[in-house]
Amino acid sequence: MSFTLNKPTQELADEVALRCELNPAGTRRIGNFGFIELEDAWGDEATIVNTARISSTNKRLRSLADFTDKDRALLYLLLKDNHGTPFETVYFRYRFIAPIFVLRQWVKHRVSSWNEFSMRYRKPISMAYVPDVEARRVDGFEVLDEAAVAEYEALMAQLFDWYERQYEQACQRIDAARAAGEIPQKEGGRDPFRGRARELLRNVTPVAAYSDVYWTINFRSLMNFFNLRRKPDAQYEIRQYADAAFELFAARMPLLAETMMQVLHEKDGQ
Ligand SMILES: Cc1cc2nc3c(=O)[nH]c(=O)nc-3n(C[C@H](O)[C@H](O)[C@H](O)COP(=O)(O)OP(=O)(O)OC[C@H]3O[C@@H](n4cnc5c(N)ncnc54)[C@H](O)[C@@H]3O)c2cc1C
């Protein structure tokens, strides 16, 4: 790998390694620098049936441990018959580090909340996604060969190197102007001059560059995401993330995952 990691990127790499060590069952690495973690979830299958039963009874499950076959049947029927709102009471927060071209597809899932890494306040993550052999194959045929990938990597590295050099020069000019009294002294933690330099220099970062996101989503919307982005017609890279997000969710809520898959398969078969 020809990339030179900048300090923020090295810190992020260290943080991801730590998250994988602390939460091995809740994390996955993807591609050469990608990552996803299911950090937290609120509610469970009992929340869903309890919410639905407000229509008809005061009986509530105290916890998932009380779940019976009758509750399973209700969960299935609610999903099958598109009774959507009870499924909006269960939430998930993922964190993922993914290439910007994947984020452009992901952000189209508007019914969800995003918080993303800022390239005004920080230097970009100095890594670009590099497709492995699997990603380059269609029906066994490699659409990009090793030579093309080597050039691709070199181009990406060149862009990040250019950013680092220009940023260094901009900082030197800002410091010199400040020392000469030409621009105001920095007040507080942030420097608007450096911030503006970062805002402009980020324009050369490729869509293969990675970004870092917190994604909070209710189950109804998450099911829609899984349904659309785990299908073979979704792009390979977002499918990798969607499959990993699904595995992490299924490990946490196996009954809901199983019921969802059953309903989606039945609907697909219609
Ligand atoms: C294989 C594939 C190819 C794609 N290609 C393209 C492409 O070329 N260009 C492109 O722009 N997008 C493309 N998309 C994105 C796609 O059109 C959807 O925007 C994306 O999948 C999000 O789905 P969604 O709208 O159901 O999700 P969300 O935005 O999360 O919405 C969830 C649900 O809420 C409802 N909803 C949300 N917003 C509205 C609204 N404004 N009005 C009415 N109902 C609403 C809908 O029922 C929707 O299903 C592609 C998606 C896939 C899977």
The ligand as an SDF file (V2000), in Angstrom:
LIG
                    3D

 53 58  0  0  0  0  0  0  0  0999 V2000
  -29.9910   -0.9070   -7.0910 C   0  0  0  0  0  0  0  0  0  0  0  0
  -30.2960    0.5400   -6.8030 C   0  0  0  0  0  0  0  0  0  0  0  0
  -30.0350    1.5030   -7.7550 C   0  0  0  0  0  0  0  0  0  0  0  0
  -30.3200    2.8540   -7.4810 C   0  0  0  0  0  0  0  0  0  0  0  0
  -30.0180    3.7990   -8.4330 N   0  0  0  0  0  0  0  0  0  0  0  0
  -30.2430    5.1160   -8.1630 C   0  0  0  0  0  0  0  0  0  0  0  0
  -29.8990    6.1390   -9.1040 C   0  0  0  0  0  0  0  0  0  0  0  0
  -29.3990    5.8600  -10.1740 O   0  0  0  0  0  0  0  0  0  0  0  0
  -30.1040    7.4320   -8.7630 N   0  0  0  0  0  0  0  0  0  0  0  0
  -30.6840    7.7830   -7.5650 C   0  0  0  0  0  0  0  0  0  0  0  0
  -30.8730    8.9700   -7.3090 O   0  0  0  0  0  0  0  0  0  0  0  0
  -31.0190    6.8350   -6.6530 N   0  0  0  0  0  0  0  0  0  0  0  0
  -30.8120    5.5260   -6.9210 C   0  0  0  0  0  0  0  0  0  0  0  0
  -31.1420    4.5780   -5.9920 N   0  0  0  0  0  0  0  0  0  0  0  0
  -31.6800    5.0110   -4.7040 C   0  0  0  0  0  0  0  0  0  0  0  0
  -33.1880    4.7210   -4.5690 C   0  0  0  0  0  0  0  0  0  0  0  0
  -33.9410    5.4040   -5.5700 O   0  0  0  0  0  0  0  0  0  0  0  0
  -33.6770    5.1660   -3.1880 C   0  0  0  0  0  0  0  0  0  0  0  0
  -33.5320    6.5640   -3.0430 O   0  0  0  0  0  0  0  0  0  0  0  0
  -32.8820    4.5210   -2.0690 C   0  0  0  0  0  0  0  0  0  0  0  0
  -32.7790    3.1440   -2.2900 O   0  0  0  0  0  0  0  0  0  0  0  0
  -33.5610    4.7810   -0.7390 C   0  0  0  0  0  0  0  0  0  0  0  0
  -34.7580    4.0640   -0.6880 O   0  0  0  0  0  0  0  0  0  0  0  0
  -36.0620    4.6670   -0.0300 P   0  0  0  0  0  0  0  0  0  0  0  0
  -36.4670    5.9400   -0.6980 O   0  0  0  0  0  0  0  0  0  0  0  0
  -37.0750    3.5630    0.0020 O   0  0  0  0  0  0  0  0  0  0  0  0
  -35.5430    4.9300    1.4790 O   0  0  0  0  0  0  0  0  0  0  0  0
  -35.8280    6.1550    2.4480 P   0  0  0  0  0  0  0  0  0  0  0  0
  -35.4330    7.4280    1.8610 O   0  0  0  0  0  0  0  0  0  0  0  0
  -35.2400    5.7720    3.7630 O   0  0  0  0  0  0  0  0  0  0  0  0
  -37.3910    6.1790    2.5670 O   0  0  0  0  0  0  0  0  0  0  0  0
  -38.1240    5.1360    3.2170 C   0  0  0  0  0  0  0  0  0  0  0  0
  -39.5460    5.1560    2.7070 C   0  0  0  0  0  0  0  0  0  0  0  0
  -40.1760    6.3920    3.1100 O   0  0  0  0  0  0  0  0  0  0  0  0
  -41.0300    6.8530    2.0680 C   0  0  0  0  0  0  0  0  0  0  0  0
  -40.5220    8.1620    1.6060 N   0  0  0  0  0  0  0  0  0  0  0  0
  -39.3310    8.7310    1.9170 C   0  0  0  0  0  0  0  0  0  0  0  0
  -39.2450    9.9360    1.3450 N   0  0  0  0  0  0  0  0  0  0  0  0
  -40.3870   10.1280    0.6520 C   0  0  0  0  0  0  0  0  0  0  0  0
  -40.8800   11.1620   -0.1670 C   0  0  0  0  0  0  0  0  0  0  0  0
  -40.1800   12.2680   -0.4160 N   0  0  0  0  0  0  0  0  0  0  0  0
  -42.0860   11.0240   -0.7250 N   0  0  0  0  0  0  0  0  0  0  0  0
  -42.8380    9.9090   -0.5260 C   0  0  0  0  0  0  0  0  0  0  0  0
  -42.4280    8.8780    0.2340 N   0  0  0  0  0  0  0  0  0  0  0  0
  -41.2160    8.9830    0.8110 C   0  0  0  0  0  0  0  0  0  0  0  0
  -40.9990    5.7890    0.9720 C   0  0  0  0  0  0  0  0  0  0  0  0
  -42.0440    4.8700    1.1820 O   0  0  0  0  0  0  0  0  0  0  0  0
  -39.6750    5.1080    1.1900 C   0  0  0  0  0  0  0  0  0  0  0  0
  -39.6140    3.7680    0.7030 O   0  0  0  0  0  0  0  0  0  0  0  0
  -30.8930    3.2330   -6.2500 C   0  0  0  0  0  0  0  0  0  0  0  0
  -31.1620    2.2420   -5.2880 C   0  0  0  0  0  0  0  0  0  0  0  0
  -30.8750    0.9100   -5.5500 C   0  0  0  0  0  0  0  0  0  0  0  0
  -31.1620   -0.1270   -4.4910 C   0  0  0  0  0  0  0  0  0  0  0  0
  1  2  1  0
  2  3  1  0
  2 52  2  0
  3  4  2  0
  4  5  1  0
  4 50  1  0
  5  6  2  0
  6  7  1  0
  6 13  1  0
  7  8  2  0
  7  9  1  0
  9 10  1  0
 10 11  2  0
 10 12  1  0
 12 13  2  0
 13 14  1  0
 14 15  1  0
 14 50  1  0
 15 16  1  0
 16 17  1  0
 16 18  1  0
 18 19  1  0
 18 20  1  0
 20 21  1  0
 20 22  1  0
 22 23  1  0
 23 24  1  0
 24 25  2  0
 24 26  1  0
 24 27  1  0
 27 28  1  0
 28 29  2  0
 28 30  1  0
 28 31  1  0
 31 32  1  0
 32 33  1  0
 33 34  1  0
 33 48  1  0
 34 35  1  0
 35 36  1  0
 35 46  1  0
 36 37  1  0
 36 45  1  0
 37 38  2  0
 38 39  1  0
 39 40  1  0
 39 45  2  0
 40 41  1  0
 40 42  2  0
 42 43  1  0
 43 44  2  0
 44 45  1  0
 46 47  1  0
 46 48  1  0
 48 49  1  0
 50 51  2  0
 51 52  1  0
 52 53  1  0
M  END
$$$$
